[in-house]
Amino acid sequence: MIKPWEEIINTSIIGTDKKQINTQVLHPLLNSLLEEVKKSANEKEEQFLRQAAIIYNYRRGGFNVSSATIPLIEPCPDETLKYCSSPAEASLQAVLSDENLSLLYFWLLQCSKNNKIAPPHFIPTVLEIAEKNKDLRALISTCLGERGKWITSFNPNWKFSAALSYKEVFDHGKSDERKNALMLWRKDSPSEAREALINVWKEEQAAAKADLLTTLEINLEKNDEAFLTEALKEKSQKVKEIALKLLKQIPDSFIVNEIWEFTKPLISIKKSGALLGLLNKEVLNIDLSFEIPEKFKSYGISHIDASKVFTEKEFTLDQLIGSIPSILWEKHLNLNAYQILELFNKKEETKKFISSLAMSANTFKNSEWGIILYKEYKKVCYSVVQFFSQELKEDVALALLHDSKNIYAFLPEKEIEWTQKFVMALLQKTSQEPYSFSKNYYKNIIHHFPITILDKIDQIQVNDPLKKSYWDGILEEIKKMLSIKKQIIQSF
C-alpha cells in the first residue's frame, strides 16, 4: 500500500491537471473523507489542497504512542533529625562560596556532632563534592538525612553507601580500585586480604603482582612470611625486591633471624679500667674481623660505602644493625634503649651506628626507641611519630617543615585543633617563604587553626619588603577563612 504522503508528493510533482490523488490506494479509513472532498470542491487545486490537509493530519495523528511501564517513585521518608539553624545554613553557604574543603569538613563535623542535618537545597551541591572527594563521603552521608539517602537512588554516582565489598571490587575493579580495596581489606582483615591475593596470584601480570604485593606492608604479620618467601622465586626482579623488603620488616622472619644470629657475637660490652683500676667503665666492643655469608648479598647487604663515612667492614655492620629489631639488642646487652644508645654515643667509632639503630626503630616501629632517638639525637623515625605526644608531634612537624610540606605525615588526626603556640610558630616560619607556602597551603589545613589567633596573627613579622607584600595578601585570606570558622562555631 502506497503511503499517503507519497501520493501527495507524486500528485504535486505531476500537477493536478494530469493527476489526482488516487484515494483507492490509500487506507480505507481515509477513502470516505477524501471522496466527500471530491464532491464538495469545485476546482482541482482546491480539491487537492483539502485532501492534502486531511492526509497531513492523518499522518501527524496516525502514529501509536509507545507505552512503557515506569515504576512509581517511592516518597522520601520523614526526617528523624532536625535541620541546622539559619546561622549554620549561612555559614555553610559561606564555606561553599569559598570552595574550602577544610572548612567544609569542619562544618560537617559540627553538624554531625550536634545531630543536625543540612537543608535540602544543599544536598545536590554537597553530593557533587562527595563524588570528587572520597574522604568526605562518610561524614557527608551523616549530614544529609533521609532526603540525602533518598536522592542518591536517582544518581548511581552518588550511591556511596551502597559500596561493593572488598572482594567484589578486588575481583572485578580496575587496577587502582583493586589495589585500594586490598589496602582497606588489609586494615580490616590482613589474613583474608592475603588469601585473596594468593588466590589470583598466578593469573596476574608481573606489574600487577608488584603493585598489589606492596599492600601487604599494611598490618604486616608473621603469617605473611610463607607467601612472601614464595614470591622471592618470581621471575620479576621488582616483585622479588618488594618481597625481600617486606620479609626484612617481619621481626622474626627467617632473614632477620639469620642476620641476627650472625651479628649478635660481633657486638658486646666490656669493662675498661680507669683511674688506676679503681673505676670500671662499660664500653662497646665491636668485632670487625668477619666475613659475611654469600647469601647475605642476596638480602641486600652490601660492602661498598658510597658516602665514605665507614670502612668497608663498618659499612657492612651498619647495614646488619639496621636490619635487626631494637628489642633484640636490649635482651643481648641486658640494657634498656636509653643505655644502649648512650653506649653507642660514647665513642666516635660507634656513634656513627646510631643512624642504623634509628633505621631499625623505624622499620620495626619501635616507639620507645623512636622517642629517645628524636629527643636525644634528633633522629626521626617516621613510622612511629604517630605514637608521640601531641606536643612532640608538633615539634617534629616544625623541624621537618621544609623536608615535608605534608604536615599530615606528622599530625594525621584530622579532627584535632592544633595549639595556638604551634600554629603561630608555623605561620611565623611559613610567612618567610610566602611563594612556597601560598594561600592553598593554609586553605587545606585551616580548620586546625584556633580562632584565638585572630587577635595575634598581625604580630607576625616579615622583613623582606617583596615577601611582605605577598604575605599581606595571604594574611587577609587566612583572616577571612578564620572568620568563617568562627561563624561556624557560633552557629552550632
C-alpha positions in Angstrom: 0.0 0.0 0.0 1.3 3.4 -1.0 2.0 5.7 1.9 -0.4 8.8 2.0 2.3 11.3 1.9 4.0 9.7 -1.1 0.7 10.0 -3.0 0.5 13.7 -2.1 4.1 14.3 -3.3 3.6 12.4 -6.6 0.4 14.4 -7.4 2.1 17.8 -6.6 5.0 16.9 -8.9 2.9 15.8 -11.8 0.3 18.5 -11.3 -3.4 18.4 -10.6 -4.3 18.8 -14.3 -2.7 15.5 -15.2 -3.1 13.6 -11.9 -5.5 13.5 -9.0 -5.0 11.8 -5.6 -5.9 8.1 -6.0 -8.0 7.5 -2.9 -8.3 3.8 -3.7 -4.6 3.1 -2.9 -4.8 4.8 0.5 -6.1 3.4 3.8 -9.8 2.6 3.7 -10.4 4.8 6.7 -9.4 7.8 4.6 -11.5 7.0 1.5 -14.9 8.2 2.7 -13.5 11.6 3.8 -11.5 12.1 0.6 -14.5 11.2 -1.5 -16.6 13.8 0.3 -13.9 16.4 -0.5 -14.1 15.5 -4.2 -17.8 16.2 -4.3 -17.7 19.5 -2.4 -14.7 21.1 -4.1 -15.3 22.7 -7.5 -11.7 23.2 -8.6 -8.9 20.6 -8.8 -6.5 22.7 -6.9 -8.9 23.3 -4.1 -9.8 19.6 -4.0 -6.1 18.7 -3.9 -5.3 21.1 -1.0 -8.2 19.9 1.1 -7.3 16.3 0.5 -3.7 17.0 1.3 -4.7 18.7 4.6 -6.7 15.7 5.6 -3.8 13.3 4.7 -1.4 15.6 6.6 -3.4 15.5 9.8 -3.9 11.7 9.4 -0.1 11.3 9.0 0.6 13.5 12.1 -2.0 11.9 14.3 -2.0 8.4 13.0 1.0 7.0 14.9 0.5 4.9 18.1 2.3 6.3 21.2 4.6 3.7 22.6 3.8 2.7 26.1 6.3 1.9 28.9 5.9 0.8 32.4 7.5 3.2 34.8 7.7 2.2 38.4 6.2 4.6 40.9 8.8 6.7 42.8 8.7 5.9 46.5 8.2 9.1 48.5 11.1 10.3 50.7 10.8 9.1 54.3 10.2 11.7 57.0 13.4 13.1 58.6 14.3 11.9 62.0 16.8 14.7 62.7 16.3 18.4 62.7 17.7 20.8 60.2 20.5 23.1 61.2 19.8 26.6 62.3 19.6 29.6 59.9 23.1 30.9 61.0 24.5 27.4 60.4 22.9 27.4 57.0 24.5 30.8 56.3 27.9 29.5 57.4 27.6 26.5 55.1 26.8 28.9 52.2 30.0 30.9 53.1 32.1 27.7 53.1 30.7 26.6 49.7 31.2 30.1 48.2 34.8 30.0 49.3 35.2 26.4 47.9 37.0 25.5 51.1 37.1 21.7 51.7 38.9 22.1 55.0 36.2 24.3 56.4 33.5 22.1 54.8 35.0 19.2 56.8 34.8 21.3 59.9 31.2 22.3 59.2 30.1 18.7 58.6 31.9 17.7 61.8 30.0 20.2 63.9 26.7 19.3 62.1 27.3 15.6 62.9 28.3 16.2 66.5 25.2 18.2 67.1 22.9 15.7 65.4 21.7 18.1 62.8 21.3 17.8 59.0 21.8 20.2 56.1 18.8 21.9 54.4 17.5 20.0 51.3 18.6 22.6 48.8 22.3 22.0 49.7 22.1 18.2 49.0 23.0 18.1 45.3 25.9 20.5 45.7 27.3 18.6 48.6 26.9 15.2 46.9 28.8 16.6 43.9 31.6 17.5 46.2 31.5 14.0 47.8 31.7 12.5 44.3 35.2 14.0 43.9 36.4 13.8 47.5 36.2 10.3 48.9 37.5 11.2 52.3 34.4 13.4 52.9 31.8 10.9 51.9 31.3 9.2 55.2 30.8 12.5 57.1 28.6 13.9 54.3 26.3 10.9 54.5 25.6 11.6 58.2 24.6 15.2 57.5 22.1 14.9 54.6 19.4 13.0 56.4 16.7 10.8 54.9 16.3 13.0 51.9 20.0 12.7 51.2 19.7 8.9 51.2 16.6 9.1 49.0 18.0 11.3 46.4 21.1 9.2 45.8 18.9 6.5 44.3 18.4 8.7 41.3 22.2 9.1 40.5 24.4 6.0 40.5 27.5 8.3 41.1 26.0 9.2 44.5 25.4 5.8 45.8 28.4 5.9 48.2 26.6 4.0 51.0 25.9 1.1 48.7 29.5 0.3 48.2 30.7 -3.0 46.9 32.5 -5.4 49.2 36.3 -5.6 49.2 36.1 -8.9 47.4 33.8 -7.6 44.7 36.0 -4.6 43.9 39.2 -6.7 44.0 37.7 -9.4 41.7 36.1 -7.0 39.1 37.5 -3.5 39.6 40.2 -1.5 37.7 43.8 -1.8 38.7 43.8 1.2 41.0 40.4 0.2 42.5 41.7 -3.3 43.2 44.8 -2.0 45.0 42.8 0.4 47.1 40.3 -2.3 48.0 43.1 -4.6 49.0 44.7 -1.9 51.2 41.4 -1.3 53.0 41.0 -5.1 53.3 44.4 -5.4 54.9 43.4 -2.8 57.5 40.2 -4.7 58.4 41.3 -8.3 57.9 45.0 -8.9 57.0 44.7 -12.7 56.6 41.6 -12.5 54.3 43.3 -9.9 52.1 46.4 -12.1 51.8 44.4 -15.2 50.9 42.5 -13.2 48.3 45.8 -12.1 46.7 47.2 -15.7 46.8 44.1 -17.0 45.0 44.7 -14.7 42.0 48.4 -14.6 42.1 49.2 -16.9 39.2 46.8 -15.1 36.9 48.3 -11.6 37.5 50.9 -10.0 35.3 54.3 -9.1 36.8 53.5 -5.3 37.1 50.2 -6.0 38.8 51.9 -8.5 41.2 54.4 -5.9 42.2 51.8 -3.3 42.7 49.5 -5.5 44.8 52.3 -7.0 46.8 53.1 -3.6 48.3 49.7 -3.6 50.1 51.0 -6.4 52.5 53.0 -3.7 54.2 49.8 -2.7 55.9 49.5 -4.9 59.1 52.4 -7.0 58.0 52.5 -10.2 60.1 54.3 -13.4 60.6 51.7 -15.3 58.7 52.7 -13.4 55.5 56.1 -14.9 55.6 55.3 -18.1 53.6 53.7 -16.2 50.8 56.5 -13.6 50.6 59.1 -16.4 50.6 57.4 -17.9 47.6 57.3 -14.5 45.9 61.1 -14.5 46.1 61.1 -17.2 43.4 59.2 -15.0 40.9 61.0 -14.1 37.6 60.2 -10.4 38.0 63.1 -8.6 39.8 60.6 -5.9 41.0 58.4 -8.5 42.7 61.5 -10.1 44.3 62.7 -6.7 45.6 59.3 -5.9 47.2 59.0 -9.4 48.8 62.6 -9.1 50.2 61.8 -5.7 51.6 58.7 -6.9 53.4 60.4 -10.1 54.7 63.1 -7.8 56.3 60.3 -5.9 58.1 58.9 -9.0 59.9 60.8 -9.1 63.2 61.2 -12.9 63.3 61.3 -13.8 59.6 64.0 -16.3 58.6 66.1 -13.5 57.0 66.0 -11.3 60.2 66.8 -14.4 62.3 69.8 -15.3 60.1 71.2 -11.8 60.2 70.7 -11.6 64.0 72.5 -14.9 64.7 75.4 -13.8 62.6 75.6 -10.2 64.0 74.9 -10.9 67.7 78.5 -12.1 68.6 80.0 -9.1 66.8 78.9 -6.5 69.4 79.4 -7.0 73.2 80.1 -5.0 76.3 83.5 -4.9 78.0 84.7 -3.3 81.1 87.6 -0.8 80.7 89.7 0.2 83.7 90.3 3.8 84.6 91.8 5.8 87.4 94.4 3.1 88.3 91.8 0.4 88.1 89.6 1.9 90.8 86.8 2.6 88.3 85.3 0.4 85.6 83.7 1.8 82.5 81.4 0.0 80.2 82.2 0.3 76.5 81.1 -1.4 73.4 83.4 -3.9 71.9 82.9 -4.3 68.1 84.5 -7.2 66.2 85.1 -6.3 62.6 87.1 -9.5 61.7 84.2 -11.1 60.0 83.2 -12.3 56.5 79.5 -12.1 55.7 77.9 -15.2 54.3 77.5 -15.1 50.5 73.7 -15.4 50.7 73.6 -12.1 52.7 74.4 -10.3 49.5 71.0 -11.6 48.1 69.4 -10.0 51.2 70.7 -6.6 50.0 73.7 -6.4 52.4 76.5 -4.6 50.5 80.2 -3.9 51.4 80.5 -0.7 49.3 80.1 2.6 51.1 79.4 5.4 48.7 79.4 8.0 51.4 83.0 7.1 52.6 81.9 7.5 56.2 82.6 3.9 57.1 85.3 1.5 56.4 84.3 -1.5 54.3 83.5 -3.7 57.3 81.9 -0.9 59.3 79.5 -0.2 56.4 78.5 -3.9 56.2 78.0 -3.9 60.0 75.9 -0.7 59.8 73.5 -2.5 57.4 73.3 -5.5 59.6 72.5 -3.4 62.6 69.8 -1.6 60.7 68.2 -5.0 59.8 67.8 -6.1 63.4 64.9 -5.3 65.7 66.0 -2.9 68.6 64.4 -5.2 71.2 67.0 -7.9 70.4 69.8 -5.6 71.5 68.1 -4.9 74.8 68.0 -8.7 75.5 71.5 -9.3 74.2 73.2 -6.5 76.1 70.8 -6.6 79.1 70.3 -2.8 78.9 67.4 -0.5 78.0 67.1 1.7 74.9 68.5 4.8 76.6 71.5 3.0 78.0 72.3 1.3 74.7 72.2 4.5 72.7 74.3 6.2 75.3 76.9 3.5 74.9 77.0 3.9 71.1 77.3 7.6 71.6 80.4 7.4 73.8 83.0 6.9 71.1 83.3 8.3 67.6 83.8 4.9 66.1 80.4 3.7 67.5 78.5 6.9 67.3 78.2 6.5 63.5 76.0 3.4 64.0 73.2 5.4 65.8 71.6 6.2 62.3 71.3 2.5 61.6 69.7 1.9 65.1 67.2 4.7 64.1 66.6 2.8 60.8 65.8 -0.3 62.8 63.4 1.5 65.1 61.7 2.9 62.1 61.5 -0.4 60.2 60.1 -2.3 63.2 58.0 0.6 64.5 59.6 0.7 68.0 58.0 3.9 69.5 60.1 3.8 72.7 63.4 3.9 70.7 61.8 6.4 68.3 61.0 8.9 71.1 64.5 8.7 72.6 66.2 8.9 69.2 64.3 12.1 68.4 64.6 13.8 71.8 68.3 13.0 72.4 69.8 12.6 68.9 67.3 14.4 66.6 66.8 11.3 64.5 63.2 11.0 63.1 61.6 7.5 62.8 58.7 8.4 60.6 56.7 5.2 61.3 56.4 5.9 65.0 55.7 9.6 65.1 52.0 8.7 65.4 52.8 7.4 68.9 54.4 10.7 70.0 52.7 13.2 72.3 50.8 16.0 70.5 53.5 18.5 71.6 56.3 16.2 70.3 54.4 15.7 67.0 54.1 19.5 66.6 57.8 19.8 67.3 58.7 17.3 64.6 56.3 18.9 62.1 58.0 22.3 62.6 61.5 20.8 62.4 60.9 19.0 59.2 58.6 21.5 57.5 60.9 22.2 54.6 61.6 18.5 54.1 57.9 17.6 54.0 55.2 20.1 53.4 52.7 17.3 54.0 52.0 18.2 57.7 49.6 15.2 57.9 52.6 12.9 57.9 53.3 14.0 61.4 49.9 15.3 62.6 47.5 12.8 60.9 44.5 13.4 63.3 42.1 15.4 61.1 39.7 16.3 63.9 42.2 17.8 66.3 42.6 21.6 66.6 46.3 22.5 66.9 47.6 24.6 69.8 47.9 28.3 69.4 51.6 28.2 70.2 52.2 25.7 67.4 50.1 27.5 64.8 51.8 30.8 65.5 55.2 29.2 65.2 54.1 27.5 61.9 52.8 30.8 60.5 56.0 32.7 61.5 58.1 30.1 59.7 56.0 29.7 56.6 55.4 33.5 56.3 59.1 33.9 55.5 58.6 31.9 52.3 55.1 33.0 51.0 55.9 31.9 47.5 56.4 28.3 48.6 53.6 28.4 51.2 50.8 30.0 49.2 47.1 30.6 50.1 46.2 27.0 49.1 48.6 25.6 51.7 46.6 27.2 54.5 43.3 26.6 52.8 43.9 22.8 53.1 44.6 22.9 56.9 42.7 26.0 58.1 40.2 24.1 60.2 43.0 23.0 62.5 43.8 26.7 63.4 42.2 28.0 66.6 40.2 31.2 66.0 42.0 32.8 69.0 45.0 33.6 66.7 42.9 36.2 65.0 43.9 38.6 67.8 47.6 37.7 67.4 48.2 37.0 63.7 49.1 40.6 62.9 52.2 40.2 65.1 53.9 38.0 62.5 56.9 39.9 61.1 58.2 39.6 57.5 61.2 41.8 56.9 61.7 41.3 53.2 59.5 44.1 51.5 58.7 42.0 48.4 57.8 38.9 50.5 55.8 41.1 53.0 53.6 42.4 50.2 52.8 38.9 49.0 52.3 37.7 52.6 49.9 40.5 53.4 47.6 39.2 50.7 47.8 35.7 52.1 47.2 37.0 55.7 43.9 38.6 54.6 42.8 35.3 53.2 43.7 33.5 56.4 41.7 36.0 58.4 38.7 35.6 56.1 38.9 31.8 56.5 39.2 32.0 60.3 36.2 34.4 60.3 34.1 31.7 58.5 35.3 29.1 61.1 34.3 31.4 63.9 30.9 31.8 62.2 30.5 28.0 62.1 31.4 27.6 65.8 28.9 30.3 66.8 26.1 28.9 64.7 26.1 25.4 66.3 
